[in-house]
């Protein structure tokens, strides 16, 4: 069965792409956020072995829900979230991720063709990621 849409929620702030060190490096300051996001994505896609969206064009929607102003901007949040959800087959030395190394929703983040970001004020702190398959343009 083809995946048309995947949505998941994660408690806390999204991982931020804001330094030269890879988010997947266990020494990254947001590594705990990385694990939280990968676990939530894995729960959302279940036991699928294949990369759900493959190389099809997709949209990415990120909603940050928080009581306070976020500690980073939209582009750094989107970069962090997007990088973590791509397939990790081309990356090296990720044994420290265990089963989470296999979590990938698309082949490469260049397949993201549409992006939405919003912040909602609320007493809770979490973020919601929604990915959906875009219709292929007629050529």
PyMOL commands that place a pseudoatom at each C-alpha (Angstrom):
pseudoatom trace, name=CA, resn=UNK, resi=1, chain=A, elem=C, hetatm=0, pos=[0.000, 0.000, 0.000]
pseudoatom trace, name=CA, resn=UNK, resi=2, chain=A, elem=C, hetatm=0, pos=[1.377, 3.424, -0.928]
pseudoatom trace, name=CA, resn=UNK, resi=3, chain=A, elem=C, hetatm=0, pos=[1.680, 6.094, 1.731]
pseudoatom trace, name=CA, resn=UNK, resi=4, chain=A, elem=C, hetatm=0, pos=[-0.195, 9.300, 0.970]
pseudoatom trace, name=CA, resn=UNK, resi=5, chain=A, elem=C, hetatm=0, pos=[0.237, 11.071, 4.318]
pseudoatom trace, name=CA, resn=UNK, resi=6, chain=A, elem=C, hetatm=0, pos=[2.058, 10.608, 7.624]
pseudoatom trace, name=CA, resn=UNK, resi=7, chain=A, elem=C, hetatm=0, pos=[1.477, 12.735, 10.731]
pseudoatom trace, name=CA, resn=UNK, resi=8, chain=A, elem=C, hetatm=0, pos=[3.109, 12.524, 14.142]
pseudoatom trace, name=CA, resn=UNK, resi=9, chain=A, elem=C, hetatm=0, pos=[3.502, 14.664, 17.258]
pseudoatom trace, name=CA, resn=UNK, resi=10, chain=A, elem=C, hetatm=0, pos=[6.562, 15.048, 19.492]
pseudoatom trace, name=CA, resn=UNK, resi=11, chain=A, elem=C, hetatm=0, pos=[6.740, 16.589, 22.963]
pseudoatom trace, name=CA, resn=UNK, resi=12, chain=A, elem=C, hetatm=0, pos=[9.258, 19.423, 23.323]
pseudoatom trace, name=CA, resn=UNK, resi=13, chain=A, elem=C, hetatm=0, pos=[11.040, 21.637, 20.789]
pseudoatom trace, name=CA, resn=UNK, resi=14, chain=A, elem=C, hetatm=0, pos=[12.034, 20.350, 17.342]
pseudoatom trace, name=CA, resn=UNK, resi=15, chain=A, elem=C, hetatm=0, pos=[15.729, 19.651, 16.747]
pseudoatom trace, name=CA, resn=UNK, resi=16, chain=A, elem=C, hetatm=0, pos=[17.511, 22.702, 15.394]
pseudoatom trace, name=CA, resn=UNK, resi=17, chain=A, elem=C, hetatm=0, pos=[19.975, 22.627, 12.522]
pseudoatom trace, name=CA, resn=UNK, resi=18, chain=A, elem=C, hetatm=0, pos=[22.258, 25.390, 13.773]
pseudoatom trace, name=CA, resn=UNK, resi=19, chain=A, elem=C, hetatm=0, pos=[25.808, 24.128, 14.033]
pseudoatom trace, name=CA, resn=UNK, resi=20, chain=A, elem=C, hetatm=0, pos=[28.381, 22.362, 11.907]
pseudoatom trace, name=CA, resn=UNK, resi=21, chain=A, elem=C, hetatm=0, pos=[28.065, 19.114, 13.878]
pseudoatom trace, name=CA, resn=UNK, resi=22, chain=A, elem=C, hetatm=0, pos=[25.534, 16.649, 12.455]
pseudoatom trace, name=CA, resn=UNK, resi=23, chain=A, elem=C, hetatm=0, pos=[22.280, 16.298, 14.355]
pseudoatom trace, name=CA, resn=UNK, resi=24, chain=A, elem=C, hetatm=0, pos=[22.913, 12.538, 14.222]
pseudoatom trace, name=CA, resn=UNK, resi=25, chain=A, elem=C, hetatm=0, pos=[26.166, 12.912, 16.183]
pseudoatom trace, name=CA, resn=UNK, resi=26, chain=A, elem=C, hetatm=0, pos=[25.558, 11.811, 19.790]
pseudoatom trace, name=CA, resn=UNK, resi=27, chain=A, elem=C, hetatm=0, pos=[27.522, 14.877, 20.906]
pseudoatom trace, name=CA, resn=UNK, resi=28, chain=A, elem=C, hetatm=0, pos=[25.079, 17.319, 19.274]
pseudoatom trace, name=CA, resn=UNK, resi=29, chain=A, elem=C, hetatm=0, pos=[23.342, 19.549, 21.810]
pseudoatom trace, name=CA, resn=UNK, resi=30, chain=A, elem=C, hetatm=0, pos=[19.910, 18.481, 20.450]
pseudoatom trace, name=CA, resn=UNK, resi=31, chain=A, elem=C, hetatm=0, pos=[20.611, 14.749, 20.226]
pseudoatom trace, name=CA, resn=UNK, resi=32, chain=A, elem=C, hetatm=0, pos=[17.853, 13.914, 22.738]
pseudoatom trace, name=CA, resn=UNK, resi=33, chain=A, elem=C, hetatm=0, pos=[15.389, 15.771, 20.495]
pseudoatom trace, name=CA, resn=UNK, resi=34, chain=A, elem=C, hetatm=0, pos=[16.697, 13.734, 17.544]
pseudoatom trace, name=CA, resn=UNK, resi=35, chain=A, elem=C, hetatm=0, pos=[15.898, 10.481, 19.329]
pseudoatom trace, name=CA, resn=UNK, resi=36, chain=A, elem=C, hetatm=0, pos=[12.435, 11.734, 20.314]
pseudoatom trace, name=CA, resn=UNK, resi=37, chain=A, elem=C, hetatm=0, pos=[11.622, 12.679, 16.705]
pseudoatom trace, name=CA, resn=UNK, resi=38, chain=A, elem=C, hetatm=0, pos=[12.933, 9.438, 15.221]
pseudoatom trace, name=CA, resn=UNK, resi=39, chain=A, elem=C, hetatm=0, pos=[10.944, 7.388, 17.734]
pseudoatom trace, name=CA, resn=UNK, resi=40, chain=A, elem=C, hetatm=0, pos=[7.752, 9.330, 16.938]
pseudoatom trace, name=CA, resn=UNK, resi=41, chain=A, elem=C, hetatm=0, pos=[8.314, 8.902, 13.190]
pseudoatom trace, name=CA, resn=UNK, resi=42, chain=A, elem=C, hetatm=0, pos=[8.921, 5.178, 13.647]
pseudoatom trace, name=CA, resn=UNK, resi=43, chain=A, elem=C, hetatm=0, pos=[5.656, 4.813, 15.564]
pseudoatom trace, name=CA, resn=UNK, resi=44, chain=A, elem=C, hetatm=0, pos=[3.840, 6.726, 12.804]
pseudoatom trace, name=CA, resn=UNK, resi=45, chain=A, elem=C, hetatm=0, pos=[5.033, 4.461, 9.989]
pseudoatom trace, name=CA, resn=UNK, resi=46, chain=A, elem=C, hetatm=0, pos=[4.899, 1.201, 11.921]
pseudoatom trace, name=CA, resn=UNK, resi=47, chain=A, elem=C, hetatm=0, pos=[6.871, -1.806, 10.773]
pseudoatom trace, name=CA, resn=UNK, resi=48, chain=A, elem=C, hetatm=0, pos=[7.348, -0.754, 7.152]
pseudoatom trace, name=CA, resn=UNK, resi=49, chain=A, elem=C, hetatm=0, pos=[10.687, -1.809, 5.782]
pseudoatom trace, name=CA, resn=UNK, resi=50, chain=A, elem=C, hetatm=0, pos=[10.702, 0.470, 2.728]
pseudoatom trace, name=CA, resn=UNK, resi=51, chain=A, elem=C, hetatm=0, pos=[11.040, 4.250, 2.773]
pseudoatom trace, name=CA, resn=UNK, resi=52, chain=A, elem=C, hetatm=0, pos=[7.338, 5.243, 2.634]
pseudoatom trace, name=CA, resn=UNK, resi=53, chain=A, elem=C, hetatm=0, pos=[7.528, 8.202, 0.232]
pseudoatom trace, name=CA, resn=UNK, resi=54, chain=A, elem=C, hetatm=0, pos=[10.610, 7.025, -1.651]
pseudoatom trace, name=CA, resn=UNK, resi=55, chain=A, elem=C, hetatm=0, pos=[11.676, 9.688, -4.136]
pseudoatom trace, name=CA, resn=UNK, resi=56, chain=A, elem=C, hetatm=0, pos=[8.178, 11.007, -4.856]
pseudoatom trace, name=CA, resn=UNK, resi=57, chain=A, elem=C, hetatm=0, pos=[7.611, 14.764, -4.347]
pseudoatom trace, name=CA, resn=UNK, resi=58, chain=A, elem=C, hetatm=0, pos=[6.208, 15.576, -0.927]
pseudoatom trace, name=CA, resn=UNK, resi=59, chain=A, elem=C, hetatm=0, pos=[5.040, 18.428, 1.247]
pseudoatom trace, name=CA, resn=UNK, resi=60, chain=A, elem=C, hetatm=0, pos=[6.248, 19.073, 4.790]
pseudoatom trace, name=CA, resn=UNK, resi=61, chain=A, elem=C, hetatm=0, pos=[4.127, 20.869, 7.377]
pseudoatom trace, name=CA, resn=UNK, resi=62, chain=A, elem=C, hetatm=0, pos=[5.635, 21.772, 10.753]
pseudoatom trace, name=CA, resn=UNK, resi=63, chain=A, elem=C, hetatm=0, pos=[3.515, 23.234, 13.541]
pseudoatom trace, name=CA, resn=UNK, resi=64, chain=A, elem=C, hetatm=0, pos=[5.307, 24.309, 16.714]
pseudoatom trace, name=CA, resn=UNK, resi=65, chain=A, elem=C, hetatm=0, pos=[2.949, 24.578, 19.693]
pseudoatom trace, name=CA, resn=UNK, resi=66, chain=A, elem=C, hetatm=0, pos=[4.408, 26.419, 22.665]
pseudoatom trace, name=CA, resn=UNK, resi=67, chain=A, elem=C, hetatm=0, pos=[3.616, 28.774, 25.536]
pseudoatom trace, name=CA, resn=UNK, resi=68, chain=A, elem=C, hetatm=0, pos=[6.688, 30.926, 24.821]
pseudoatom trace, name=CA, resn=UNK, resi=69, chain=A, elem=C, hetatm=0, pos=[8.518, 32.279, 21.819]
pseudoatom trace, name=CA, resn=UNK, resi=70, chain=A, elem=C, hetatm=0, pos=[10.556, 29.491, 20.164]
pseudoatom trace, name=CA, resn=UNK, resi=71, chain=A, elem=C, hetatm=0, pos=[14.328, 29.446, 20.790]
pseudoatom trace, name=CA, resn=UNK, resi=72, chain=A, elem=C, hetatm=0, pos=[15.031, 29.148, 17.044]
pseudoatom trace, name=CA, resn=UNK, resi=73, chain=A, elem=C, hetatm=0, pos=[13.597, 30.354, 13.754]
pseudoatom trace, name=CA, resn=UNK, resi=74, chain=A, elem=C, hetatm=0, pos=[11.434, 28.483, 11.265]
pseudoatom trace, name=CA, resn=UNK, resi=75, chain=A, elem=C, hetatm=0, pos=[14.245, 27.699, 8.821]
pseudoatom trace, name=CA, resn=UNK, resi=76, chain=A, elem=C, hetatm=0, pos=[16.470, 26.103, 11.486]
pseudoatom trace, name=CA, resn=UNK, resi=77, chain=A, elem=C, hetatm=0, pos=[13.566, 24.017, 12.813]
pseudoatom trace, name=CA, resn=UNK, resi=78, chain=A, elem=C, hetatm=0, pos=[12.574, 22.947, 9.295]
pseudoatom trace, name=CA, resn=UNK, resi=79, chain=A, elem=C, hetatm=0, pos=[16.173, 22.057, 8.442]
pseudoatom trace, name=CA, resn=UNK, resi=80, chain=A, elem=C, hetatm=0, pos=[16.508, 19.894, 11.537]
pseudoatom trace, name=CA, resn=UNK, resi=81, chain=A, elem=C, hetatm=0, pos=[13.187, 18.117, 11.109]
pseudoatom trace, name=CA, resn=UNK, resi=82, chain=A, elem=C, hetatm=0, pos=[13.745, 17.598, 7.372]
pseudoatom trace, name=CA, resn=UNK, resi=83, chain=A, elem=C, hetatm=0, pos=[17.274, 16.212, 7.668]
pseudoatom trace, name=CA, resn=UNK, resi=84, chain=A, elem=C, hetatm=0, pos=[16.276, 13.618, 10.243]
pseudoatom trace, name=CA, resn=UNK, resi=85, chain=A, elem=C, hetatm=0, pos=[13.418, 12.183, 8.217]
pseudoatom trace, name=CA, resn=UNK, resi=86, chain=A, elem=C, hetatm=0, pos=[15.418, 11.346, 5.111]
pseudoatom trace, name=CA, resn=UNK, resi=87, chain=A, elem=C, hetatm=0, pos=[16.747, 7.819, 4.572]
pseudoatom trace, name=CA, resn=UNK, resi=88, chain=A, elem=C, hetatm=0, pos=[20.108, 7.364, 6.249]
pseudoatom trace, name=CA, resn=UNK, resi=89, chain=A, elem=C, hetatm=0, pos=[21.583, 4.729, 3.915]
pseudoatom trace, name=CA, resn=UNK, resi=90, chain=A, elem=C, hetatm=0, pos=[24.214, 7.083, 2.496]
pseudoatom trace, name=CA, resn=UNK, resi=91, chain=A, elem=C, hetatm=0, pos=[25.420, 8.154, 5.949]
pseudoatom trace, name=CA, resn=UNK, resi=92, chain=A, elem=C, hetatm=0, pos=[28.168, 6.349, 7.813]
pseudoatom trace, name=CA, resn=UNK, resi=93, chain=A, elem=C, hetatm=0, pos=[28.649, 5.190, 11.396]
pseudoatom trace, name=CA, resn=UNK, resi=94, chain=A, elem=C, hetatm=0, pos=[25.127, 5.456, 12.791]
pseudoatom trace, name=CA, resn=UNK, resi=95, chain=A, elem=C, hetatm=0, pos=[25.221, 2.270, 14.885]
pseudoatom trace, name=CA, resn=UNK, resi=96, chain=A, elem=C, hetatm=0, pos=[24.634, 4.393, 18.001]
pseudoatom trace, name=CA, resn=UNK, resi=97, chain=A, elem=C, hetatm=0, pos=[21.047, 4.970, 16.746]
pseudoatom trace, name=CA, resn=UNK, resi=98, chain=A, elem=C, hetatm=0, pos=[20.199, 1.270, 16.946]
pseudoatom trace, name=CA, resn=UNK, resi=99, chain=A, elem=C, hetatm=0, pos=[16.858, 0.520, 15.257]
pseudoatom trace, name=CA, resn=UNK, resi=100, chain=A, elem=C, hetatm=0, pos=[16.284, 4.240, 14.678]
pseudoatom trace, name=CA, resn=UNK, resi=101, chain=A, elem=C, hetatm=0, pos=[19.000, 4.202, 11.996]
pseudoatom trace, name=CA, resn=UNK, resi=102, chain=A, elem=C, hetatm=0, pos=[16.414, 2.622, 9.680]
pseudoatom trace, name=CA, resn=UNK, resi=103, chain=A, elem=C, hetatm=0, pos=[13.851, 5.407, 10.160]
pseudoatom trace, name=CA, resn=UNK, resi=104, chain=A, elem=C, hetatm=0, pos=[13.502, 7.348, 6.920]
pseudoatom trace, name=CA, resn=UNK, resi=105, chain=A, elem=C, hetatm=0, pos=[10.329, 8.678, 5.339]
pseudoatom trace, name=CA, resn=UNK, resi=106, chain=A, elem=C, hetatm=0, pos=[11.839, 9.835, 2.025]
pseudoatom trace, name=CA, resn=UNK, resi=107, chain=A, elem=C, hetatm=0, pos=[15.037, 9.229, 0.111]
pseudoatom trace, name=CA, resn=UNK, resi=108, chain=A, elem=C, hetatm=0, pos=[16.385, 12.774, 0.240]
pseudoatom trace, name=CA, resn=UNK, resi=109, chain=A, elem=C, hetatm=0, pos=[15.114, 16.079, 1.576]
pseudoatom trace, name=CA, resn=UNK, resi=110, chain=A, elem=C, hetatm=0, pos=[15.398, 17.533, -1.943]
pseudoatom trace, name=CA, resn=UNK, resi=111, chain=A, elem=C, hetatm=0, pos=[12.096, 15.699, -2.565]
pseudoatom trace, name=CA, resn=UNK, resi=112, chain=A, elem=C, hetatm=0, pos=[10.345, 18.229, -0.336]
pseudoatom trace, name=CA, resn=UNK, resi=113, chain=A, elem=C, hetatm=0, pos=[8.637, 20.519, -2.832]
pseudoatom trace, name=CA, resn=UNK, resi=114, chain=A, elem=C, hetatm=0, pos=[6.184, 22.322, -0.552]
pseudoatom trace, name=CA, resn=UNK, resi=115, chain=A, elem=C, hetatm=0, pos=[6.747, 23.614, 2.997]
pseudoatom trace, name=CA, resn=UNK, resi=116, chain=A, elem=C, hetatm=0, pos=[4.406, 25.045, 5.624]
pseudoatom trace, name=CA, resn=UNK, resi=117, chain=A, elem=C, hetatm=0, pos=[5.412, 26.351, 9.053]
pseudoatom trace, name=CA, resn=UNK, resi=118, chain=A, elem=C, hetatm=0, pos=[3.329, 27.848, 11.792]
pseudoatom trace, name=CA, resn=UNK, resi=119, chain=A, elem=C, hetatm=0, pos=[3.548, 28.519, 15.499]
pseudoatom trace, name=CA, resn=UNK, resi=120, chain=A, elem=C, hetatm=0, pos=[0.544, 28.177, 17.753]
pseudoatom trace, name=CA, resn=UNK, resi=121, chain=A, elem=C, hetatm=0, pos=[0.523, 29.547, 21.263]
pseudoatom trace, name=CA, resn=UNK, resi=122, chain=A, elem=C, hetatm=0, pos=[-0.726, 27.102, 23.887]
pseudoatom trace, name=CA, resn=UNK, resi=123, chain=A, elem=C, hetatm=0, pos=[0.175, 25.965, 27.391]
pseudoatom trace, name=CA, resn=UNK, resi=124, chain=A, elem=C, hetatm=0, pos=[1.738, 22.744, 26.078]
pseudoatom trace, name=CA, resn=UNK, resi=125, chain=A, elem=C, hetatm=0, pos=[5.077, 22.372, 24.309]
pseudoatom trace, name=CA, resn=UNK, resi=126, chain=A, elem=C, hetatm=0, pos=[5.153, 20.023, 21.318]
pseudoatom trace, name=CA, resn=UNK, resi=127, chain=A, elem=C, hetatm=0, pos=[5.386, 19.974, 17.560]
pseudoatom trace, name=CA, resn=UNK, resi=128, chain=A, elem=C, hetatm=0, pos=[3.448, 18.235, 14.837]
pseudoatom trace, name=CA, resn=UNK, resi=129, chain=A, elem=C, hetatm=0, pos=[4.971, 17.029, 11.566]
pseudoatom trace, name=CA, resn=UNK, resi=130, chain=A, elem=C, hetatm=0, pos=[2.802, 16.184, 8.585]
pseudoatom trace, name=CA, resn=UNK, resi=131, chain=A, elem=C, hetatm=0, pos=[4.177, 14.836, 5.314]
pseudoatom trace, name=CA, resn=UNK, resi=132, chain=A, elem=C, hetatm=0, pos=[2.023, 14.237, 2.286]
pseudoatom trace, name=CA, resn=UNK, resi=133, chain=A, elem=C, hetatm=0, pos=[2.548, 13.038, -1.244]
pseudoatom trace, name=CA, resn=UNK, resi=134, chain=A, elem=C, hetatm=0, pos=[2.140, 15.720, -3.898]
pseudoatom trace, name=CA, resn=UNK, resi=135, chain=A, elem=C, hetatm=0, pos=[0.480, 14.999, -7.204]
pseudoatom trace, name=CA, resn=UNK, resi=136, chain=A, elem=C, hetatm=0, pos=[2.997, 14.598, -9.994]
pseudoatom trace, name=CA, resn=UNK, resi=137, chain=A, elem=C, hetatm=0, pos=[2.756, 17.423, -12.526]
pseudoatom trace, name=CA, resn=UNK, resi=138, chain=A, elem=C, hetatm=0, pos=[1.552, 16.385, -15.979]
pseudoatom trace, name=CA, resn=UNK, resi=139, chain=A, elem=C, hetatm=0, pos=[4.425, 16.507, -18.480]
for i in range(1, 139): cmd.bond("trace and resi %d" % i, "trace and resi %d" % (i + 1))
show_as sticks, trace
zoom trace
